[in-house]
Amino acid sequence: MLHVRKPALVVLDVNMPDMDGLTVLRTIKEHDELKDVPVAMYSADTQPATREEATRLGAVDYLLKGSSGFDVLVTHICKLAGEPDGPA
């Protein structure tokens, strides 16, 4: 689907059914036409190794569910999408 309509950004959880978020992130960054799409992780996974792997793979942000409220998530998404003033 990402090839059909290139997104402005992607938000992934580490723990997803079928394919985990790190695998999706790796797949996105392996494709030349998608590698410039910013990817943010929003996950309950607090393991430092997971955060480090996400950063190594090209994630531009890693927010923790529970400690980062929805308003923080929205603010980060708007900033990454080029909307620094927040949602319209």
Secondary structure, 3 states (H helix, E strand, C coil): CCCCCCCCCEEECCCCCCCCHHHHHHHHHHCCCCCCCCEEEEECCCCHHHHHHHHHHCCCEEEEECCECHHHHHHHHHHHCCCCCCCC
